[in-house]
């Protein structure tokens, strides 16, 4: 029963990420800089978590002795999330939307399976049986049916420098690997800090600071676009995508002990695809309407069976 509830939570928070992506897409268009839109998303999520901690009157002190005894990698959640986000920004212009979705997902699913099988990062360990192998193959098949097959009907634009695309594909998989490690790392951080709000806030504030540093060094002039966007009339909801990100990380931290890292990744990916199809079907968040096809529904069904 707990596993089913955890799977439902995973699907719901995955749907939230689909809406966050749509909201951040609108924000990115209005503030021009992808890094700046990501900074705003992380920053809003951090403010939301601070308010949540204050409202709950949750203790903000760290168990110092336990923190000292804990492995250093528990603090890498924000850096890993930052890396995965930056990779998506970099590979999208080179690979297009389909491969930008597939490459990170491939890295996430494989990494989640390895983390579960070998118990890396203090994650719950699950034996890799023939049934799990069949489930993994079904999950990848379902993702392929839902994402790749519908895209085959659309003409793919020619890209310059075709031989060098292998670098960007490997980079995309690397971003997925980072995202696949993040749930286990954040769950270990929760065990150390003994607080769900704090274990979510720490990666968020680290990601926010890293993005601020990247903007200052790489795009210092982009701060002016934020002032311009605030002054112009814009959709109010574009500023709040970070709330979904905060809920996602908190949900992942809760469900990993119940269904493992791989299960958390797969269920959230299922929710992400469902949310994306809903946005396309109804043209939400300014997206162009794209009716859901039967082959996409079949892909989701196969993915669900694989889990």
Helices and strands as residue ranges (DSSP letters): H 2-31, H 34-56, H 64-69, G 72-75, H 77-118, G 120-122, H 130-143, I 144-149, H 150-151, G 162-164, H 165-193, H 196-218, G 220-222, H 223-231, G 236-240, H 241-282, G 284-286, H 294-306
